[in-house]
Amino acid sequence: MSRVCELTTKAVMTGNNVSHANNRTRRRFLPNLCQVTLMSDVLGEKFRLRVAASTLRSVEHRGGLDAYLAKAKATELSQRARLIKRRIAQKQTEAA
């Protein structure tokens, strides 16, 4: 399983450790990924996703998983998240 957020595609970054003597060694910056269960109000289902902690704040700020996915670009989402977004959109068009 890769270290990538399923909603924002935030992934591993690389950089340098810089010592006091200005020696540089390569290092990795890992995203703070959490295995969380998010509830979809429209579908009435729970989805288990691997999401960055900063993304959780964004999801709460936008008003939940449904609102977040409605506003998110499909190119940024993982395959599972795109499927969830499509199912939510279909359910909302059926209800309307």
Phi and psi restraints in degrees (range 20) as a CNS / XPLOR table:
assign (resid 1 and name C) (resid 2 and name N)
       (resid 2 and name CA) (resid 2 and name C) 1.0 -79.1 20.0 2
assign (resid 2 and name N) (resid 2 and name CA)
       (resid 2 and name C) (resid 3 and name N) 1.0 157.9 20.0 2
assign (resid 2 and name C) (resid 3 and name N)
       (resid 3 and name CA) (resid 3 and name C) 1.0 -90.0 20.0 2
assign (resid 3 and name N) (resid 3 and name CA)
       (resid 3 and name C) (resid 4 and name N) 1.0 72.8 20.0 2
assign (resid 3 and name C) (resid 4 and name N)
       (resid 4 and name CA) (resid 4 and name C) 1.0 -134.6 20.0 2
assign (resid 4 and name N) (resid 4 and name CA)
       (resid 4 and name C) (resid 5 and name N) 1.0 135.5 20.0 2
assign (resid 4 and name C) (resid 5 and name N)
       (resid 5 and name CA) (resid 5 and name C) 1.0 -69.8 20.0 2
assign (resid 5 and name N) (resid 5 and name CA)
       (resid 5 and name C) (resid 6 and name N) 1.0 133.8 20.0 2
assign (resid 5 and name C) (resid 6 and name N)
       (resid 6 and name CA) (resid 6 and name C) 1.0 -75.5 20.0 2
assign (resid 6 and name N) (resid 6 and name CA)
       (resid 6 and name C) (resid 7 and name N) 1.0 -16.3 20.0 2
assign (resid 6 and name C) (resid 7 and name N)
       (resid 7 and name CA) (resid 7 and name C) 1.0 -104.5 20.0 2
assign (resid 7 and name N) (resid 7 and name CA)
       (resid 7 and name C) (resid 8 and name N) 1.0 -29.7 20.0 2
assign (resid 7 and name C) (resid 8 and name N)
       (resid 8 and name CA) (resid 8 and name C) 1.0 -118.1 20.0 2
assign (resid 8 and name N) (resid 8 and name CA)
       (resid 8 and name C) (resid 9 and name N) 1.0 -4.3 20.0 2
assign (resid 8 and name C) (resid 9 and name N)
       (resid 9 and name CA) (resid 9 and name C) 1.0 55.6 20.0 2
assign (resid 9 and name N) (resid 9 and name CA)
       (resid 9 and name C) (resid 10 and name N) 1.0 27.1 20.0 2
assign (resid 9 and name C) (resid 10 and name N)
       (resid 10 and name CA) (resid 10 and name C) 1.0 -68.2 20.0 2
assign (resid 10 and name N) (resid 10 and name CA)
       (resid 10 and name C) (resid 11 and name N) 1.0 127.1 20.0 2
assign (resid 10 and name C) (resid 11 and name N)
       (resid 11 and name CA) (resid 11 and name C) 1.0 -132.0 20.0 2
assign (resid 11 and name N) (resid 11 and name CA)
       (resid 11 and name C) (resid 12 and name N) 1.0 -173.4 20.0 2
assign (resid 11 and name C) (resid 12 and name N)
       (resid 12 and name CA) (resid 12 and name C) 1.0 -67.2 20.0 2
assign (resid 12 and name N) (resid 12 and name CA)
       (resid 12 and name C) (resid 13 and name N) 1.0 137.2 20.0 2
assign (resid 12 and name C) (resid 13 and name N)
       (resid 13 and name CA) (resid 13 and name C) 1.0 -116.6 20.0 2
assign (resid 13 and name N) (resid 13 and name CA)
       (resid 13 and name C) (resid 14 and name N) 1.0 157.8 20.0 2
assign (resid 13 and name C) (resid 14 and name N)
       (resid 14 and name CA) (resid 14 and name C) 1.0 -119.2 20.0 2
assign (resid 14 and name N) (resid 14 and name CA)
       (resid 14 and name C) (resid 15 and name N) 1.0 156.7 20.0 2
assign (resid 14 and name C) (resid 15 and name N)
       (resid 15 and name CA) (resid 15 and name C) 1.0 -166.8 20.0 2
assign (resid 15 and name N) (resid 15 and name CA)
       (resid 15 and name C) (resid 16 and name N) 1.0 -156.4 20.0 2
assign (resid 15 and name C) (resid 16 and name N)
       (resid 16 and name CA) (resid 16 and name C) 1.0 -124.9 20.0 2
assign (resid 16 and name N) (resid 16 and name CA)
       (resid 16 and name C) (resid 17 and name N) 1.0 143.1 20.0 2
assign (resid 16 and name C) (resid 17 and name N)
       (resid 17 and name CA) (resid 17 and name C) 1.0 -84.2 20.0 2
assign (resid 17 and name N) (resid 17 and name CA)
       (resid 17 and name C) (resid 18 and name N) 1.0 130.1 20.0 2
assign (resid 17 and name C) (resid 18 and name N)
       (resid 18 and name CA) (resid 18 and name C) 1.0 -117.0 20.0 2
assign (resid 18 and name N) (resid 18 and name CA)
       (resid 18 and name C) (resid 19 and name N) 1.0 118.9 20.0 2
assign (resid 18 and name C) (resid 19 and name N)
       (resid 19 and name CA) (resid 19 and name C) 1.0 -82.1 20.0 2
assign (resid 19 and name N) (resid 19 and name CA)
       (resid 19 and name C) (resid 20 and name N) 1.0 175.4 20.0 2
assign (resid 19 and name C) (resid 20 and name N)
       (resid 20 and name CA) (resid 20 and name C) 1.0 -63.1 20.0 2
assign (resid 20 and name N) (resid 20 and name CA)
       (resid 20 and name C) (resid 21 and name N) 1.0 -30.4 20.0 2
assign (resid 20 and name C) (resid 21 and name N)
       (resid 21 and name CA) (resid 21 and name C) 1.0 -85.9 20.0 2
assign (resid 21 and name N) (resid 21 and name CA)
       (resid 21 and name C) (resid 22 and name N) 1.0 8.7 20.0 2
assign (resid 21 and name C) (resid 22 and name N)
       (resid 22 and name CA) (resid 22 and name C) 1.0 66.8 20.0 2
assign (resid 22 and name N) (resid 22 and name CA)
       (resid 22 and name C) (resid 23 and name N) 1.0 25.0 20.0 2
assign (resid 22 and name C) (resid 23 and name N)
       (resid 23 and name CA) (resid 23 and name C) 1.0 -76.0 20.0 2
assign (resid 23 and name N) (resid 23 and name CA)
       (resid 23 and name C) (resid 24 and name N) 1.0 140.1 20.0 2
assign (resid 23 and name C) (resid 24 and name N)
       (resid 24 and name CA) (resid 24 and name C) 1.0 -117.6 20.0 2
assign (resid 24 and name N) (resid 24 and name CA)
       (resid 24 and name C) (resid 25 and name N) 1.0 128.2 20.0 2
assign (resid 24 and name C) (resid 25 and name N)
       (resid 25 and name CA) (resid 25 and name C) 1.0 -127.2 20.0 2
assign (resid 25 and name N) (resid 25 and name CA)
       (resid 25 and name C) (resid 26 and name N) 1.0 144.6 20.0 2
assign (resid 25 and name C) (resid 26 and name N)
       (resid 26 and name CA) (resid 26 and name C) 1.0 -70.3 20.0 2
assign (resid 26 and name N) (resid 26 and name CA)
       (resid 26 and name C) (resid 27 and name N) 1.0 146.5 20.0 2
assign (resid 26 and name C) (resid 27 and name N)
       (resid 27 and name CA) (resid 27 and name C) 1.0 -146.6 20.0 2
assign (resid 27 and name N) (resid 27 and name CA)
       (resid 27 and name C) (resid 28 and name N) 1.0 169.0 20.0 2
assign (resid 27 and name C) (resid 28 and name N)
       (resid 28 and name CA) (resid 28 and name C) 1.0 -119.2 20.0 2
assign (resid 28 and name N) (resid 28 and name CA)
       (resid 28 and name C) (resid 29 and name N) 1.0 139.7 20.0 2
assign (resid 28 and name C) (resid 29 and name N)
       (resid 29 and name CA) (resid 29 and name C) 1.0 -104.9 20.0 2
assign (resid 29 and name N) (resid 29 and name CA)
       (resid 29 and name C) (resid 30 and name N) 1.0 111.9 20.0 2
assign (resid 29 and name C) (resid 30 and name N)
       (resid 30 and name CA) (resid 30 and name C) 1.0 -92.8 20.0 2
assign (resid 30 and name N) (resid 30 and name CA)
       (resid 30 and name C) (resid 31 and name N) 1.0 139.5 20.0 2
assign (resid 30 and name C) (resid 31 and name N)
       (resid 31 and name CA) (resid 31 and name C) 1.0 -71.8 20.0 2
assign (resid 31 and name N) (resid 31 and name CA)
       (resid 31 and name C) (resid 32 and name N) 1.0 152.1 20.0 2
assign (resid 31 and name C) (resid 32 and name N)
       (resid 32 and name CA) (resid 32 and name C) 1.0 -84.4 20.0 2
assign (resid 32 and name N) (resid 32 and name CA)
       (resid 32 and name C) (resid 33 and name N) 1.0 82.8 20.0 2
assign (resid 32 and name C) (resid 33 and name N)
       (resid 33 and name CA) (resid 33 and name C) 1.0 -87.7 20.0 2
assign (resid 33 and name N) (resid 33 and name CA)
       (resid 33 and name C) (resid 34 and name N) 1.0 139.3 20.0 2
assign (resid 33 and name C) (resid 34 and name N)
       (resid 34 and name CA) (resid 34 and name C) 1.0 -128.8 20.0 2
assign (resid 34 and name N) (resid 34 and name CA)
       (resid 34 and name C) (resid 35 and name N) 1.0 140.5 20.0 2
assign (resid 34 and name C) (resid 35 and name N)
       (resid 35 and name CA) (resid 35 and name C) 1.0 -88.0 20.0 2
assign (resid 35 and name N) (resid 35 and name CA)
       (resid 35 and name C) (resid 36 and name N) 1.0 108.7 20.0 2
assign (resid 35 and name C) (resid 36 and name N)
       (resid 36 and name CA) (resid 36 and name C) 1.0 -124.5 20.0 2
assign (resid 36 and name N) (resid 36 and name CA)
       (resid 36 and name C) (resid 37 and name N) 1.0 158.2 20.0 2
assign (resid 36 and name C) (resid 37 and name N)
       (resid 37 and name CA) (resid 37 and name C) 1.0 -110.4 20.0 2
assign (resid 37 and name N) (resid 37 and name CA)
       (resid 37 and name C) (resid 38 and name N) 1.0 118.2 20.0 2
assign (resid 37 and name C) (resid 38 and name N)
       (resid 38 and name CA) (resid 38 and name C) 1.0 -111.2 20.0 2
assign (resid 38 and name N) (resid 38 and name CA)
       (resid 38 and name C) (resid 39 and name N) 1.0 140.2 20.0 2
assign (resid 38 and name C) (resid 39 and name N)
       (resid 39 and name CA) (resid 39 and name C) 1.0 -98.0 20.0 2
assign (resid 39 and name N) (resid 39 and name CA)
       (resid 39 and name C) (resid 40 and name N) 1.0 133.0 20.0 2
assign (resid 39 and name C) (resid 40 and name N)
       (resid 40 and name CA) (resid 40 and name C) 1.0 -97.1 20.0 2
assign (resid 40 and name N) (resid 40 and name CA)
       (resid 40 and name C) (resid 41 and name N) 1.0 120.7 20.0 2
assign (resid 40 and name C) (resid 41 and name N)
       (resid 41 and name CA) (resid 41 and name C) 1.0 -71.1 20.0 2
assign (resid 41 and name N) (resid 41 and name CA)
       (resid 41 and name C) (resid 42 and name N) 1.0 -37.2 20.0 2
assign (resid 41 and name C) (resid 42 and name N)
       (resid 42 and name CA) (resid 42 and name C) 1.0 -69.4 20.0 2
assign (resid 42 and name N) (resid 42 and name CA)
       (resid 42 and name C) (resid 43 and name N) 1.0 -47.1 20.0 2
assign (resid 42 and name C) (resid 43 and name N)
       (resid 43 and name CA) (resid 43 and name C) 1.0 -83.1 20.0 2
assign (resid 43 and name N) (resid 43 and name CA)
       (resid 43 and name C) (resid 44 and name N) 1.0 -22.8 20.0 2
assign (resid 43 and name C) (resid 44 and name N)
       (resid 44 and name CA) (resid 44 and name C) 1.0 70.9 20.0 2
assign (resid 44 and name N) (resid 44 and name CA)
       (resid 44 and name C) (resid 45 and name N) 1.0 29.2 20.0 2
assign (resid 44 and name C) (resid 45 and name N)
       (resid 45 and name CA) (resid 45 and name C) 1.0 -124.0 20.0 2
assign (resid 45 and name N) (resid 45 and name CA)
       (resid 45 and name C) (resid 46 and name N) 1.0 160.0 20.0 2
assign (resid 45 and name C) (resid 46 and name N)
       (resid 46 and name CA) (resid 46 and name C) 1.0 -105.0 20.0 2
assign (resid 46 and name N) (resid 46 and name CA)
       (resid 46 and name C) (resid 47 and name N) 1.0 140.6 20.0 2
assign (resid 46 and name C) (resid 47 and name N)
       (resid 47 and name CA) (resid 47 and name C) 1.0 -125.5 20.0 2
assign (resid 47 and name N) (resid 47 and name CA)
       (resid 47 and name C) (resid 48 and name N) 1.0 131.5 20.0 2
assign (resid 47 and name C) (resid 48 and name N)
       (resid 48 and name CA) (resid 48 and name C) 1.0 -96.0 20.0 2
assign (resid 48 and name N) (resid 48 and name CA)
       (resid 48 and name C) (resid 49 and name N) 1.0 115.8 20.0 2
assign (resid 48 and name C) (resid 49 and name N)
       (resid 49 and name CA) (resid 49 and name C) 1.0 -127.1 20.0 2
assign (resid 49 and name N) (resid 49 and name CA)
       (resid 49 and name C) (resid 50 and name N) 1.0 154.8 20.0 2
assign (resid 49 and name C) (resid 50 and name N)
       (resid 50 and name CA) (resid 50 and name C) 1.0 -100.9 20.0 2
assign (resid 50 and name N) (resid 50 and name CA)
       (resid 50 and name C) (resid 51 and name N) 1.0 106.8 20.0 2
assign (resid 50 and name C) (resid 51 and name N)
       (resid 51 and name CA) (resid 51 and name C) 1.0 -129.2 20.0 2
assign (resid 51 and name N) (resid 51 and name CA)
       (resid 51 and name C) (resid 52 and name N) 1.0 146.6 20.0 2
assign (resid 51 and name C) (resid 52 and name N)
       (resid 52 and name CA) (resid 52 and name C) 1.0 -71.8 20.0 2
assign (resid 52 and name N) (resid 52 and name CA)
       (resid 52 and name C) (resid 53 and name N) 1.0 150.5 20.0 2
assign (resid 52 and name C) (resid 53 and name N)
       (resid 53 and name CA) (resid 53 and name C) 1.0 -61.7 20.0 2
assign (resid 53 and name N) (resid 53 and name CA)
       (resid 53 and name C) (resid 54 and name N) 1.0 -35.4 20.0 2
assign (resid 53 and name C) (resid 54 and name N)
       (resid 54 and name CA) (resid 54 and name C) 1.0 -67.8 20.0 2
assign (resid 54 and name N) (resid 54 and name CA)
       (resid 54 and name C) (resid 55 and name N) 1.0 -31.0 20.0 2
assign (resid 54 and name C) (resid 55 and name N)
       (resid 55 and name CA) (resid 55 and name C) 1.0 -69.2 20.0 2
assign (resid 55 and name N) (resid 55 and name CA)
       (resid 55 and name C) (resid 56 and name N) 1.0 -35.1 20.0 2
assign (resid 55 and name C) (resid 56 and name N)
       (resid 56 and name CA) (resid 56 and name C) 1.0 -59.2 20.0 2
assign (resid 56 and name N) (resid 56 and name CA)
       (resid 56 and name C) (resid 57 and name N) 1.0 -40.2 20.0 2
assign (resid 56 and name C) (resid 57 and name N)
       (resid 57 and name CA) (resid 57 and name C) 1.0 -64.2 20.0 2
assign (resid 57 and name N) (resid 57 and name CA)
       (resid 57 and name C) (resid 58 and name N) 1.0 -38.4 20.0 2
assign (resid 57 and name C) (resid 58 and name N)
       (resid 58 and name CA) (resid 58 and name C) 1.0 -66.3 20.0 2
assign (resid 58 and name N) (resid 58 and name CA)
       (resid 58 and name C) (resid 59 and name N) 1.0 -40.3 20.0 2
assign (resid 58 and name C) (resid 59 and name N)
       (resid 59 and name CA) (resid 59 and name C) 1.0 -62.7 20.0 2
assign (resid 59 and name N) (resid 59 and name CA)
       (resid 59 and name C) (resid 60 and name N) 1.0 -45.5 20.0 2
assign (resid 59 and name C) (resid 60 and name N)
       (resid 60 and name CA) (resid 60 and name C) 1.0 -65.2 20.0 2
assign (resid 60 and name N) (resid 60 and name CA)
       (resid 60 and name C) (resid 61 and name N) 1.0 -38.0 20.0 2
assign (resid 60 and name C) (resid 61 and name N)
       (resid 61 and name CA) (resid 61 and name C) 1.0 -65.5 20.0 2
assign (resid 61 and name N) (resid 61 and name CA)
       (resid 61 and name C) (resid 62 and name N) 1.0 -38.0 20.0 2
assign (resid 61 and name C) (resid 62 and name N)
       (resid 62 and name CA) (resid 62 and name C) 1.0 -81.3 20.0 2
assign (resid 62 and name N) (resid 62 and name CA)
       (resid 62 and name C) (resid 63 and name N) 1.0 -11.2 20.0 2
assign (resid 62 and name C) (resid 63 and name N)
       (resid 63 and name CA) (resid 63 and name C) 1.0 104.5 20.0 2
assign (resid 63 and name N) (resid 63 and name CA)
       (resid 63 and name C) (resid 64 and name N) 1.0 26.3 20.0 2
assign (resid 63 and name C) (resid 64 and name N)
       (resid 64 and name CA) (resid 64 and name C) 1.0 113.2 20.0 2
assign (resid 64 and name N) (resid 64 and name CA)
       (resid 64 and name C) (resid 65 and name N) 1.0 175.6 20.0 2
assign (resid 64 and name C) (resid 65 and name N)
       (resid 65 and name CA) (resid 65 and name C) 1.0 -63.2 20.0 2
assign (resid 65 and name N) (resid 65 and name CA)
       (resid 65 and name C) (resid 66 and name N) 1.0 -42.2 20.0 2
assign (resid 65 and name C) (resid 66 and name N)
       (resid 66 and name CA) (resid 66 and name C) 1.0 -61.4 20.0 2
assign (resid 66 and name N) (resid 66 and name CA)
       (resid 66 and name C) (resid 67 and name N) 1.0 -47.0 20.0 2
assign (resid 66 and name C) (resid 67 and name N)
       (resid 67 and name CA) (resid 67 and name C) 1.0 -67.3 20.0 2
assign (resid 67 and name N) (resid 67 and name CA)
       (resid 67 and name C) (resid 68 and name N) 1.0 -37.8 20.0 2
assign (resid 67 and name C) (resid 68 and name N)
       (resid 68 and name CA) (resid 68 and name C) 1.0 -64.1 20.0 2
assign (resid 68 and name N) (resid 68 and name CA)
       (resid 68 and name C) (resid 69 and name N) 1.0 -47.5 20.0 2
assign (resid 68 and name C) (resid 69 and name N)
       (resid 69 and name CA) (resid 69 and name C) 1.0 -67.8 20.0 2
assign (resid 69 and name N) (resid 69 and name CA)
       (resid 69 and name C) (resid 70 and name N) 1.0 -32.3 20.0 2
assign (resid 69 and name C) (resid 70 and name N)
       (resid 70 and name CA) (resid 70 and name C) 1.0 -64.3 20.0 2
assign (resid 70 and name N) (resid 70 and name CA)
       (resid 70 and name C) (resid 71 and name N) 1.0 -33.7 20.0 2
assign (resid 70 and name C) (resid 71 and name N)
       (resid 71 and name CA) (resid 71 and name C) 1.0 -91.5 20.0 2
assign (resid 71 and name N) (resid 71 and name CA)
       (resid 71 and name C) (resid 72 and name N) 1.0 -18.4 20.0 2
assign (resid 71 and name C) (resid 72 and name N)
       (resid 72 and name CA) (resid 72 and name C) 1.0 -76.3 20.0 2
assign (resid 72 and name N) (resid 72 and name CA)
       (resid 72 and name C) (resid 73 and name N) 1.0 149.0 20.0 2
assign (resid 72 and name C) (resid 73 and name N)
       (resid 73 and name CA) (resid 73 and name C) 1.0 -77.5 20.0 2
assign (resid 73 and name N) (resid 73 and name CA)
       (resid 73 and name C) (resid 74 and name N) 1.0 140.4 20.0 2
assign (resid 73 and name C) (resid 74 and name N)
       (resid 74 and name CA) (resid 74 and name C) 1.0 -65.3 20.0 2
assign (resid 74 and name N) (resid 74 and name CA)
       (resid 74 and name C) (resid 75 and name N) 1.0 -28.6 20.0 2
assign (resid 74 and name C) (resid 75 and name N)
       (resid 75 and name CA) (resid 75 and name C) 1.0 -69.4 20.0 2
assign (resid 75 and name N) (resid 75 and name CA)
       (resid 75 and name C) (resid 76 and name N) 1.0 -24.7 20.0 2
assign (resid 75 and name C) (resid 76 and name N)
       (resid 76 and name CA) (resid 76 and name C) 1.0 -83.0 20.0 2
assign (resid 76 and name N) (resid 76 and name CA)
       (resid 76 and name C) (resid 77 and name N) 1.0 -18.5 20.0 2
assign (resid 76 and name C) (resid 77 and name N)
       (resid 77 and name CA) (resid 77 and name C) 1.0 -88.8 20.0 2
assign (resid 77 and name N) (resid 77 and name CA)
       (resid 77 and name C) (resid 78 and name N) 1.0 155.3 20.0 2
assign (resid 77 and name C) (resid 78 and name N)
       (resid 78 and name CA) (resid 78 and name C) 1.0 -74.5 20.0 2
assign (resid 78 and name N) (resid 78 and name CA)
       (resid 78 and name C) (resid 79 and name N) 1.0 172.5 20.0 2
assign (resid 78 and name C) (resid 79 and name N)
       (resid 79 and name CA) (resid 79 and name C) 1.0 -61.6 20.0 2
assign (resid 79 and name N) (resid 79 and name CA)
       (resid 79 and name C) (resid 80 and name N) 1.0 -42.9 20.0 2
assign (resid 79 and name C) (resid 80 and name N)
       (resid 80 and name CA) (resid 80 and name C) 1.0 -64.2 20.0 2
assign (resid 80 and name N) (resid 80 and name CA)
       (resid 80 and name C) (resid 81 and name N) 1.0 -41.0 20.0 2
assign (resid 80 and name C) (resid 81 and name N)
       (resid 81 and name CA) (resid 81 and name C) 1.0 -67.2 20.0 2
assign (resid 81 and name N) (resid 81 and name CA)
       (resid 81 and name C) (resid 82 and name N) 1.0 -35.9 20.0 2
assign (resid 81 and name C) (resid 82 and name N)
       (resid 82 and name CA) (resid 82 and name C) 1.0 -63.4 20.0 2
assign (resid 82 and name N) (resid 82 and name CA)
       (resid 82 and name C) (resid 83 and name N) 1.0 -40.1 20.0 2
assign (resid 82 and name C) (resid 83 and name N)
       (resid 83 and name CA) (resid 83 and name C) 1.0 -63.3 20.0 2
assign (resid 83 and name N) (resid 83 and name CA)
       (resid 83 and name C) (resid 84 and name N) 1.0 -43.1 20.0 2
assign (resid 83 and name C) (resid 84 and name N)
       (resid 84 and name CA) (resid 84 and name C) 1.0 -63.5 20.0 2
assign (resid 84 and name N) (resid 84 and name CA)
       (resid 84 and name C) (resid 85 and name N) 1.0 -43.1 20.0 2
assign (resid 84 and name C) (resid 85 and name N)
       (resid 85 and name CA) (resid 85 and name C) 1.0 -60.9 20.0 2
assign (resid 85 and name N) (resid 85 and name CA)
       (resid 85 and name C) (resid 86 and name N) 1.0 -42.4 20.0 2
assign (resid 85 and name C) (resid 86 and name N)
       (resid 86 and name CA) (resid 86 and name C) 1.0 -65.1 20.0 2
assign (resid 86 and name N) (resid 86 and name CA)
       (resid 86 and name C) (resid 87 and name N) 1.0 -41.6 20.0 2
assign (resid 86 and name C) (resid 87 and name N)
       (resid 87 and name CA) (resid 87 and name C) 1.0 -64.6 20.0 2
assign (resid 87 and name N) (resid 87 and name CA)
       (resid 87 and name C) (resid 88 and name N) 1.0 -40.1 20.0 2
assign (resid 87 and name C) (resid 88 and name N)
       (resid 88 and name CA) (resid 88 and name C) 1.0 -64.1 20.0 2
assign (resid 88 and name N) (resid 88 and name CA)
       (resid 88 and name C) (resid 89 and name N) 1.0 -43.7 20.0 2
assign (resid 88 and name C) (resid 89 and name N)
       (resid 89 and name CA) (resid 89 and name C) 1.0 -63.8 20.0 2
assign (resid 89 and name N) (resid 89 and name CA)
       (resid 89 and name C) (resid 90 and name N) 1.0 -40.9 20.0 2
assign (resid 89 and name C) (resid 90 and name N)
       (resid 90 and name CA) (resid 90 and name C) 1.0 -63.8 20.0 2
assign (resid 90 and name N) (resid 90 and name CA)
       (resid 90 and name C) (resid 91 and name N) 1.0 -42.7 20.0 2
assign (resid 90 and name C) (resid 91 and name N)
       (resid 91 and name CA) (resid 91 and name C) 1.0 -64.9 20.0 2
assign (resid 91 and name N) (resid 91 and name CA)
       (resid 91 and name C) (resid 92 and name N) 1.0 -38.8 20.0 2
assign (resid 91 and name C) (resid 92 and name N)
       (resid 92 and name CA) (resid 92 and name C) 1.0 -69.6 20.0 2
assign (resid 92 and name N) (resid 92 and name CA)
       (resid 92 and name C) (resid 93 and name N) 1.0 -35.6 20.0 2
assign (resid 92 and name C) (resid 93 and name N)
       (resid 93 and name CA) (resid 93 and name C) 1.0 -71.2 20.0 2
assign (resid 93 and name N) (resid 93 and name CA)
       (resid 93 and name C) (resid 94 and name N) 1.0 -32.7 20.0 2
assign (resid 93 and name C) (resid 94 and name N)
       (resid 94 and name CA) (resid 94 and name C) 1.0 -67.0 20.0 2
assign (resid 94 and name N) (resid 94 and name CA)
       (resid 94 and name C) (resid 95 and name N) 1.0 -37.9 20.0 2
assign (resid 94 and name C) (resid 95 and name N)
       (resid 95 and name CA) (resid 95 and name C) 1.0 -72.7 20.0 2
assign (resid 95 and name N) (resid 95 and name CA)
       (resid 95 and name C) (resid 96 and name N) 1.0 -27.7 20.0 2
